[in-house]
Amino acid sequence: MATDGGRWLKQMLFMSIQKIIVSTVVLLLFFESSACRRPKDAAALDTITVYAFSVMKEPLEKDIFPAFQKEWASHTGQQVKFSASFAGSEMVTNQIISGVPADVAIVAIERNARRLRTFGATKTDWHAFPYEGIINQSPIVIVVRKGNPKKIKDFPDLAQPGIKLIHPDPISSGGAQWSLLAIYCSELVKSEKETGKRDEQKAYNLLFGVWKNVIATPESARQARTQFESGFGDALITYELEALQMKDRKTPVEIIIPRATIFTDHTIVMIDRRMPQAKRELVDAFIKYLWSEEAQKAFVKHHFRGITDEMMNDVEAKFGKVELPFTVEDFGGWQNAYPQIIENVWKYKVQAMR
């Protein structure tokens, strides 16, 4: 009996020790998990993750991020961090739709903003922001080699035999889609001014002739610029800001302002599908900061055209004068221009016939 009782006591003692060990391990794992999780969550609330089309890199990283960090800290005491990724606008949009953790998207074309809303990445209408969510502009221009050896003066000259043209890929680049609109619609604008009627056949012929001379289609406007700077090609179609930045770097090039060209505008979107309320105030403040005088001056400094004050653009003597400027709204906005021109004309006709 004593032996059985002793055995029972040992079993009970062993089971109690097991429970204590298991409980201790569970508590340790809980506190270890909490210790790891809390700083991560806290850091996430202090970090704004921005996905932007490629040419936004310089003004954001060199001027706007640091200026906002300083201003926010002076008003709140909070130290803000930025995490940024840059690529073609279509690629950026696809990455966010696929679920990458972003707080802000800056896209080259409003069609991408609409896609972000369609796929549930944003619940906030960017049109409610100042200037309907547009933060800056830039016309599409032509860049040629120093001395302009091919004598290029306007878009039709790019269709001449023997011209080697660098053009970003419209599948991945918003800048490339702006460029297609610039070429095609320039003929519509000029023909309407001359005859009172938009000549769609003439516009198609021009786009087809220019596209035959495209020898490379890098995935973004920035990669197209890099390829051209390496000495590849006779001409590049790009944003004016990219051309001016090339001049700043002493690249031996000249800028050709087409007689009629499109003014691109660029849209900001809050990616709030999983954004905690505690972070929303910070992200909203950053977005609205982009229309501040300081941020707009930073855009102009890097050769974007500001949206809030035309006089701010006038001080930039390097900006070119466009004789017949137009916008995507002159052609029904992106909801009409994309299916009618990018898809129906370029994709299904020009590409197919090349």
N, C-alpha and C positions, 0 to 999 in steps of 0.2 A: 504494500500500500504506500509505504514511504517512497519506494522506488518510483511507482507510478506518479505520485504527487510531485516528486522532484523533476521527473521527465516533463510533466505538465507545466511546471513553473519555468523550466528552461525554454519550452516551446513558446509560452506566452512572452517571455523576455525577448526571445529571438524575433518574434513577430512584431513586438513593440519597437525594437531597434530598426527593423526593416522599414516600418512606417515612418519613423523619425528620419531615416536616411532618404526615403523617397520624397517626403515632404520638404526636406532641406534642399534636395536637388531641384524640385519643382520651383521653390522660392528663388533659388539662385538663378535658374533659367529665366524666370519672370523678370527679376531685377536686371539681369544682364540684357535681356531683350528690351526692357524699358529704357535702360541706359543708352543702348544703341539707337533706339527709335526716337527718343526725345530730341537729341541734337539734330538728327536728320530732319524731323518735322520742323523744328525751329529754324534750321537753315533754309528749308524750302520756303518758309514764310518770308524770309529775308532776301530770297533770290528771285529775280525776274528772268525768266527764260524767253529769249526772243529768237524767232525764226524769221529771216528776212531774205528778200531776193538779193542777188550777189552784190550789186553796186552800192548797197546801203552800208557796207562794211566801214568805210573810212569815216563818214560823219558820226556814226554811232559810236564806234570804238575809240576814236581819237578825241571827240569833243562832247557828244551828247550824254553818253553814259557817265563819264566823270563829272560833268556839270550837274546832272540830276542827283548823283550820289552826294555831292557836296551840299546842294540845296536841301535835299530831304533830311540829311543829318543835322543841318543847322536848325530846321524847324521841328524835328521830332526826336533827334538823338539816335535814331535807328540807322545802322550801317547797312546799306543795301548792296547786294552783289548782283552782277549780271552774268548770265550764261548765254552765249549767242552762237547761232549757226547760220551760214550763208550758202545759198545755192540758187539755181534757177527757180523762178516763181512757181512754175508747175510742180517742180520737184518738192519744194518747200510745202506746198499745199498738200501733195500726196503723202508726205511724211506725217503731217499733222493729222490728216484724216485717218491714217493707219494707226495713230495712237501715241506718237511721241509726246512726252510731257512738255508742252509749251504753254506760255501765258499770253504771248503777244505774237501775232503774225503781221509782217509788213510785206504786202504782195504787190507785184508790178501791175496787175490788171484786176479790175473789180470782179471779173468773172471768177477769179480764184476765191475772192471773198464770198461770193454767192455759193460756191461749191462747199466752202467751210461751213456755211449755215445749213445747206442742204443735208450734209452728212453729220450734223449735230455737234460739230466742234465748238460752235459759238451759239449762245442764246441771246447775245446782245447785238442789236442792229447798229452797225457802224455809222449809218446815216445820222444817228442821234449825236454823234461826236461833232465838234466844230468842222465846218467846211465839208460836211457829209463824209467825214473820215479820210479825206484827201490831205496828205501832209506836205507834198511838194510836187514839182513838175519838171519835165525836161523834154525839149524837142528831139526828134530823130534826125541825125545828120549823117554825112558821108565823110570818112577819113581816108586820105590818100597819102602817098609817099611825098617827101619833100620835093618841091619843084613841080608837082602834079604831072609826071611824065606821060600819063595816059589822057591828059586834057579833060578830065571829068568835071563837069559843071552842074549836073543835075541827075536825077534818077535815070532818065532815058539813056544817058551815057554809059550806065552800068550794063546795058544790054548789048553794047558793041562787041563784036567778035574779038576774042583774045583777052578780055578782061577776066582776071582771077579775083573772085569776090569771097570774102569771109563773112558768114552770116550765122548767128546763133540758131540753134535748133528750135523750131516752133513747138515741137512736142514737149520740150522741157523748160523752155525759156519764155517768160512773159515779154521780155524785151524783143525777142524775135517776132512775136505776134504783133507788137506795136510796129515793128519794122515792115511787116507785110502790109499792114493797114496804111503805113506812110507811103509805100510805093504805089499800091493799087489806088488808094483814094486820092493821091496827088493828081492823077490823071482825071479823076472825076471832078475835082475842084477846078482844075485848069480848063477843062472842056466846058464846064458849066459857066465859068466866067467869060469864055470866048464865044459860046454859042447859045447859052441859056439852057443847055441840056447836058446831063451827065452821060458821057460816052463810055458805057461799060465794056464794049469790045476793045476800045483803045486801052482801057485800064487793064483788062485781061492780057492783052498782047504785051504790055510793058512788064507785068509781073512774070509772065512766062519767059520773056526774053532775059530779064534780070536773073531769074532763078536758074536758067541754063548755065550761067556763068559762076554759080556758087560751087566752090571747090572744097569747102569744109564747113561743117555745122557743129561747132562745139556746143556743149549743153547749157551754157549760160552766157550772158553778155560779157561778164568778166573773163571767162575763158576764151571767148572770141577775141577780146582785146589782147590778151596775153599772147595768143597765137599770132596775131597781126604784128605785135611788137617784136616778136622773134624773127620777123622778116618774111613771113609767109603771106602771099597774096598781094594784089595791087590796091585793093580798097576794102574798107570795112564799113558796114552800116551799124550805127550804135547810138546810144544816148549822147547828147551834147556834153553832158558832165564827164563821160568817159573820155571823149575827145580832148576836153580841156585838161583833164588830169594827165593825159599823155603829153600834152604840151608842157605842163608843169614839170614833168620828168625829163624834159629836153629830148623827147623822142622826135626824130626827124620826120614830122608829118605835117600835113595841112588839113584844115577843116573846111569842108564844102557845105554851105547851107543851101539845101534845095529850095527852089522857088516856092513850092507848096509842100508843107510837111506837117506831121501831126505833133501836137503837144501831148506827151504822155502824162498821166497822173497816177499817183501811187497811194494805195489804201491800207489803213491800219485796222486790225481786227483783234478784239479781246477773245482769247481762247478760254472760255469759262465753263466748259462742260463739267469739269471736276474741281473748279476753283473754290477753296474755302472762303467764307465771308471775311475771315480775318485778313486774307491776302488781297481781296478785291479792291479795297481802298488804296493800297499801294500801287497796284497795277493801273487802276483808273487814273491815279495822279500822274504816273509816268506817261500814259498815253496822252493825256491833256497837256502835259509839259511840251510835247512836240510842236504845239502851236504857239509856244511862248516866243518872245522876241529873241531870247538867247538861242533857243533851238533852231529857229528859222534862220538866224544869222549863221549858225553852224552849217546848215544845209547849203546856203549860198556860198559860204567859204569853200565848200567842196564841190561847187559848180552845179548843184541842183538849183532850180528856180523856186524861190519861196512862194507860198500860197497866200500869206496873210497881208502882205504889203508890197505892191508893185514897185514902190520907191526903193525898197530894199534891193530889188533886182537891178535897178537902174545904176546902183553904185558899182556893180560888177561890169566893168567895161569890156570884158572878154565875151559876154553873151552876144550871140549873133542876132541879126535882124531877119525875121522870116517875112517874106512879102505876102504870102497867102497862108497864114496859119489856120489849122482846123483841129477839131477834137473828135473823139469817138462819138460824142453826143450828136455831132452833125450827121452821123450815119446810124442813128437809132440806138446808140449805146452798145455795150458789149453783148446784151441779150439778143441783139439783131446782127451786129457786126461779126460775132464769132461764127454762128452757123452759116451766114450768107457769104462771108469773105474767107475766113480762115478755113472752114470746112468745105463749103461748096466750091469755092474758086481755087484755093491753094491746094487743099488736100485731095479733093476728088477730081480736079482737072489739071492743074499745073503739075503736081507731083506725079500723077498718073501718066502724064504725057512726056515727062522728062526722059 
